[in-house]
Amino acid sequence: MFPRFPKYWPLAALLLVCASPSALAQRVSAKDKVAADVLVQRMATAEQRYNNALVLAANGDAKGVTESNAALEDMEDVVDACVKQRGCPMSDLLATWKRLLKAEIDTAGEELDEDPGEEALLEADTALAADIPEAARAARLLGDDDRHAFDRMVKFNPAIQAGIRRWLTDMRPQLMDSYENYQVMRHLMWPEFERRGLPEALLFGIMAKESNGRVHAVSRAGAAGPMQFMPATGRRFGLGPDDSGFDSRYDPRSAAMASAAYLNERLRQLNNDMELSLAGYNGGEGRALRVHRQSGGTGFWDASVYGQFPAETRDYVPMVIAAAWIYLHPRQYGVSFPKVDAHPATFKLARPASIYELTICLGNHGNRDGYMRTLRNLNPRYEAESWIPAGTTLNATTRVAGLYARHCSGGARTDLARALVTADVNAAIVSDTRSGNVAVGEVVPLPGDAAFVPAPVPAAKPKARTHRVAKGDTLGRIAQRYGCEVKTLARANGLKAPGYSVRQGQQIRLDGCSR
């Protein structure tokens, strides 16, 4: 049973009232700023304490409820102090409280084991609204503004209806996968769109169509990551290989930030035409701008504009909008999105492990498909088969962190998972150690016999180990996979800094690699 905090709901109303511009429109001294910063840090610490309590509660630990109540009392003390402190950013505290309030509502929703039907859902909404002060309910319903904004931005037409039909028939599994993947990464991606004034539904629609929420997705053309940036476009918006060789196109937060910036750039160029901006996202910004200028701003659905985009783009635009529309209006189409444990948490590896090994030992309690995608999406720097050192902190959810503590830090299931991921297929092949011709009636000593003397085996000449570069490989990812230093590989293969660029099909010498 997760801890609840209904008695603290009035605090949310106080936060909303105190967060008005007039409360902050005062001159702040350096001393006041330091004091305000301390309060903000105290609030962040209390929030982390509450999240840690959720992990304890998920594992059935009675300390979870006690710790959560103590954390909430800490928050109340911080708010009291903030009201009295000149320059205290109450809006920041409000953001913290809104996150916890949403987590509370999400948890309450997860307790419904069956679909209660439309009428029961409406009754539940009404009952919940009666319990929550008006200001807090307004905070909970902020998504409605986002919904109406998106509805006004797009033109709903038969092409979008056809897209909705596809998402709800043969592509329904991809839609559900996209939703589950997005919920786990939402805390990383949605704030980047929110800060830039873009609807969350748009983020979901693009991600669903581009990658189904798989951060390591790579297209035939070389686009990569959850938002599928091409290398050149990614570099314009700060994405690409870092000092370690990791390509930040695969990082959910960085990809969302770049995507939001790119979309706003398109919207400014194209007179806030959402469909045309999406066409530019998929079919090229230069083409979209040229067509927009030639058409005099008639819009994407005008025949003279629509016909100038390739078939892929003509499919892409309505499919993105259709996914976004379903995200905003699921009940209208009878859609019940999966229940997802998306509360972010971390855990520290007690022993070296790979994501493959963790996926096996975590099992799939609470998730039909297990947790490999969750681990990969939240830890994009690690290849699934690469060994991650003990002591490394991995990003996860509260459920995954609890399952790790229960099953994967040691014990029978951990040992079984290790045996499975290290199993060598070649060890199953039995080779005949006898050689030469054997005459009829001749006794041939076998291993274990006293007369058996094994024939000397000539020493094999060591072969230089190599790796053929696959699509999406970078030198950093190759180094991580084989346990070697990026600079050592670069020297061995004559690759120059800072890019250390490799091409598909290239043979890379694995000098100095430990695996």
N, C-alpha and C positions, 0 to 999 in steps of 0.2 A: 504494500500500500504506500503510495507516494505521499509525502507531507503536503498539506494544503494550507492556504493562508487567507481564508475569507475575512478574518477579522482585520486584516491589513488593507483591504480594498479601499477604505476611506483615505488611506495615505495616498493612493493614486490620484484621488480627486484633489487633495491638497497640492500634490506635485503639479497638476495641470494648472491650478489657479496661480501658484507661485511662479510658474514658468513664463508668465506674460512678459512682453518686452519692457514694460515699465519697471518691473522688478529688477531688471538687469541694466537699465539705462542709468547707471550711476558711475561716477568716477572711482576707479579702483587703484589703490596704492600697491606698491610692490609687496609690502608686508601682507596686505589683504589677499593678493594673488597667490602668495605662498600658502596661506592658510586655506584658501579655496581649493588649491591643488591637493592639499593633504586630505580634504574631505572627499574629493573625487576618487583618490586612491583608496580611501577607506571603503567607499561604496563598491569599488571594483573588487576589493578583497572580500567583502561580505558576499558579493554575488558569486565569487569563486567558491566560497565556503558553502553557499547554498547548493551549487552544482555538485560539489563533492558529496554533500549530504544525499543528493538524489542517487548517486552511485551506491552509497551504503544502503539506502532504502530499497533499491532495485535488487540488492543481494540479500534482502531479508534481515539486515542488521538493524536492531532497535535504535542504535545511535543515530540513524538517519533522521528520524523525526525530531529528536532533541537538537541535533546540529542545525537542522533547517530552521527551527523556531529561533534558535540563538542567532543565526545569520540574519533573519528577518528583523529581529530586535536591534541588531547592529545597524541595519539600514534605517530603521525608524530614528535611532539616535543621530545618524548622519543627517537625515532630513531636518530634524529639529535644529541641529547646529548650522545647517546651510541657510535656514530661514533667517538666522541671526547674523550670518557672516556676509559682509559686504562683498559683492562680486562673485558669490558662489554660483556656478552655472547650473541652476535647477533643471534646465532642459537636459543636461547630461544624466542627471539622476533619474529624470523621467524616462529616458531611453532604457536605463537599466530596469526600472520597474515594469515598463511595458514588455520587456523580454520575459520577465518572470511571470507576468500576468498571462501572456500568450502561452507559456509553457504549462501553466495551470489549466487553462482552457483546453489545450491539446490533450493533456493527461486525462481530464474529465471525459473528453470525447472518446479516448481509447477504451474506456470501460464499457462502451456499448458493444456487446458481443455480436449482435445481429442488427441488420438494417431495420430501424424502428418504423420506417415509412415517413412520408412527407409530413403528415399531420403531427405525428409525435415529435419530429424534429422541430417543427414550428413551435409546438408547445414548450419544448425544452429551451428553445431560444428565448421565448417570452418569460419563462420562469427565471432563466439566468439573468435576463435584463432587469427583472424586478429586484434581484439580490445585489446587483452591482450599482454603485452610485452613478449618476448620469455622466459625470466627467470621465470616469473609468470606462464606462460603456462606449463613450465617444472614442476613446483611445483604441478600444478593441475593434471598432468599426471603421478605423481609418482606411482599411482596404476598400470600402465602398467608394471613396473618392477616387481611388486608383481605378476601380472598375468602370465608373462612369467616364473617367478621362479616356480610357482605352476605347470604350464604346463609341465615343465621339470622334476618335482619331481614325477609325477604320470604316470602310463602306461594306456593309454586310450584303453579299450577293450570292447568286447560285454557285459561283466558283468556290466560295468559302463553304457553302453548304455541302458541296461535293467533297471538299477537304475534310469536313467534320465526319461525313459518312465513311471516308477511308480510315480516319483515326479510330472510329468506333466499330469497324468491322475487321478487315484483315490486319490492320495496323494497331489494334487495341493492345496487344502485348507490348509493343514498343512504347505506346503512350504510358502504360502502367510502369514500365521500367524507367522511363524518363522521369515520371513523378517521384518514384522511390529514390532514384539517384539525386534528383534535385533537392528533395527534402533534407537529405544528409548534408548537402553542400550549401544549403540556403543561407546559413549564417555567414558564409564566406562570400557569396555572390550577390545576394539581394541588396545589402547595404551599398554596394557600388552603383547599382542602378538607382536606388532611392536617393542617394546624394546628388545624382545628376538629373533628378526629376523625371525618370522614365518608369513606366508601369512595370510591375513585377510580372504580369501576364506576358508581356513582350519578351522578357528574359526567358521565361519558361518556353514560350513558343519557339524562339530561335534555337535554344539548347536542345529541345526535343527533336527538331528537324535536322539540326546539324550533326548531333552526336549521340542522341538518346541519353545524354548525361554521362558518357564514358570519357574521362579526362584524357585517356591515352589514344583516343580515336585519331586515325590518320587517313586522309583521303588519297585517291590515286593521284591527284594533282599536287599533293604535298601540304594541304591544309591540315592543321593539327590542333588538338586540344578540344575542350568541351564546346568552345565557340568557333572552332575551325578557322583559325587565322592562317593565311599564307605567310611565308617567311618575310617577304618585303613589307607587307602591310603590318605585320606584327612588329617589325623593327620601328616603324613610324610611331607606334604607340607603346614603346618600351618593352616589347616582348622579344624573346630570343635567348640564346645560350648565355648563361652567367659565367662567373669565374670558374665554377666547378664543372661547367659543361652542361648543366641542366637547362633545358629549354623551357622558359617560363610560360610558353603558350599552353603547357600542360597544367599550370597552376590555376585552380578555379578562381581565386580572388583576383589574380593579375589578369586573367582572361576576361572576367566580367568587367573589370575596370576599363580595359582597352575596348571592349565591345560597346560599353555605354558611351565612351568618348567618341568612338567611331560613328555610332548612330546619331549622336547629337550633331556631329559635323555634317552628316548627310541631311538631317532634318533642317539645319540652318541653310544649307545650299538649295534644298528642294522645297522651300516654302512649307515646311512641316507636313509634307505629304508622306504619310506612313508607308503606304504600299510602294511608292517609288523609292523611298529610302531603303526598304527591305530588298527591292530589286537591285539597288546599288550594292548592298551588303553581299548579295550572291553573284550578281552579274557584272560587277565592276562599277566603281564610282564614276569613272570617266564617261562610260556609256550612259549611265543614268542622268548625269548632268547635261550631256549633249542632247539627249532626247527631251529632257525637261525644257531646255531653252528653245529647241526647235518647235515644240508643241505649244508653246505659250502657256504652259502650266495646266494643261487639260486633265492631267491625272493618269495613273497607271492603267485604268480600265478602258480608256479611250482606245479605239482600234488602231489609230495611228501611232500610239505609244506602245501598246501591248505587243504589237507585231514586230517591234524592233528588238525585243529581248529573246534570247534563246529559250527553247522548250523547258530546260531545267529551271530557269528563273520564273517562267510563267507558272510552273508547278510549285516552286518554292514559296512564292509570296502568299497564295491562299492557304498553303499547308501550315505555314508559321502562324497566320492569323487564326486558322481553325483550331490549332492546338491551344493558343492563348485564349480563345473564346470558350473552349471546353473547360480550361483551368478556372475561368471566372464563373461559368454557369454549369457546373457539373450536374446539379439536380435536374436541370431542364432536360438533360439527355439521359437521365437514369444512371449516371456514372457515380460509383462509389470508389474513390481513390483508396489505395492501400493505407493501412495504419502503419506509420513509420516511427520508430524510436529515433528521433533526430536530435536529442539533447547532446551537445558536444561535450566530449571528455577526452582525457589523455590517459595513457598507461605507459609504464617504463618496462622495457624488456628485462626480465630476470635472467635470461640466457640468450645466446644468439639464436636468431630464427629468421625464416623467410616468410613472406606473405603467404606463399603456398602452405607452409607448415602451419601458420596461424589459422588459415582458413579451415584446415582439417580439424585442428584441435578445438577450435571455437564451436564447431558444430553449426546447426542451423535453427536453434531454438529461437522462435519469434520471427523467423525469416525463412521462407520456403527455399530460397536460393543460397542461403548462407551469407557470409560477410566479406567475401573476397572483393566485391566491387566497392563496398564501403571503405575497406582498408586501402585499396588502390586509389580511389578518388580523393581520399583525405591525406594520402601520403604519396603524391605523384612522383617524388624524387626516387623512389625505390622500385626496381623491377620486381616482378612477382617471384622470380626464382633466386634473386640475390640474397645473400646472407647479411642480416642487419646486426651490428654488434650489440652485445649485452649493455644495458644502461641507456640505450637509445629511447627517447620518448616519442611515441607514435600518437597521431591524432586518431580519434575514434568517436563512438557514441557511448553514453552511459551503459547501455546494454553490453556492447562489445567489451568495454573495460571490465565490467562485472564478470563476464564469461571468461576473460583472460585470467583474472585473479583466481577463478574457480577451477579452470581446467588446463591452463597453458603455461603456468609458471613452473610446473614440475608435476611428476606423477605419471600414471600409466597412459593416459590419453596423450600427454606430451611426448612420451617415448614412442608411442605408436605412430604419431604424426611424423616424428623425426625419421623413423624407419621407412615410412612410405615415401617421403620426399627424397630420401637418399638412396632408394633402391636402384641398383644398377641392372639394366636389362641384360647387359652382356654376361652377367654372372649366372644367368639362367641357361646359358649355352654350355653343354657338356662336350669337351673336346677329347678325342682318343689319344692317349699319351703313348700308345704302343706304335712302333715303327718297324719297317722291314717286312719280309715275307715269313710267315710262320708255317713250318712243315707239319704234316699230319702227325699227331702223336707227340709233338714237341710241347713241353711244359713251359709256358711263358710266365715268369714271375709277375705278380701284380703288386701294386702298392700295398704295403703292410707285410708282405712276405720277407723273410730274412734274406733271401737271395736277391731281392729286388734292388737294383742300383739304377737310379734315374739317370737317363742320358743327359749329358751337359747341354744346356740351352745357350746358343750363342747370344751374346749381348746385342740387343737391338740398338741400332744407331738412333740417337735421339733426333726427333723431327721438330723443326721449328713450329710452334703452335701459331695458328692464324685464326682470324675471324672474318667472315665475309659480311660486309656492311649491308644490313637490311633497311627497308624503307622505315624512316622514323628514327634510325640510330643516330646518336651523336657520340663523339669521342668520350664524353663524360659518362654516358650511359654504358658504353662498352667497358670502360675502366671499372665502373661500379659492378658490372656483372661478373668480371673475371678477377676482381680483387687486385687492381694495380693503380699506380699513380697516373694521372692524366698527362703530366709533363714527361714521364718516362715513356709512355706510349707515343707521345708526340715526337720525341727525339728518335725513337726507334723507327718511325715511319715518315720522318722528314716533314712533319706538319708544323705550320707556323702559327704562332700566337697572333692576336688573341682568339681568333675564331676556331682554330683547329678543325677546319671543315673537312668532312669526309663525304664521299659520294657513294651512292648505292652500287653494290657489286664489288667495291674495292676490298682487297685483301689487307687486313691489318695484322701486323706481327704483334703477338702478345708477350713481348719481352717483359720480364719482371713481374708477371702476374702470378698470384698465389692460387688461383682456382682454375 
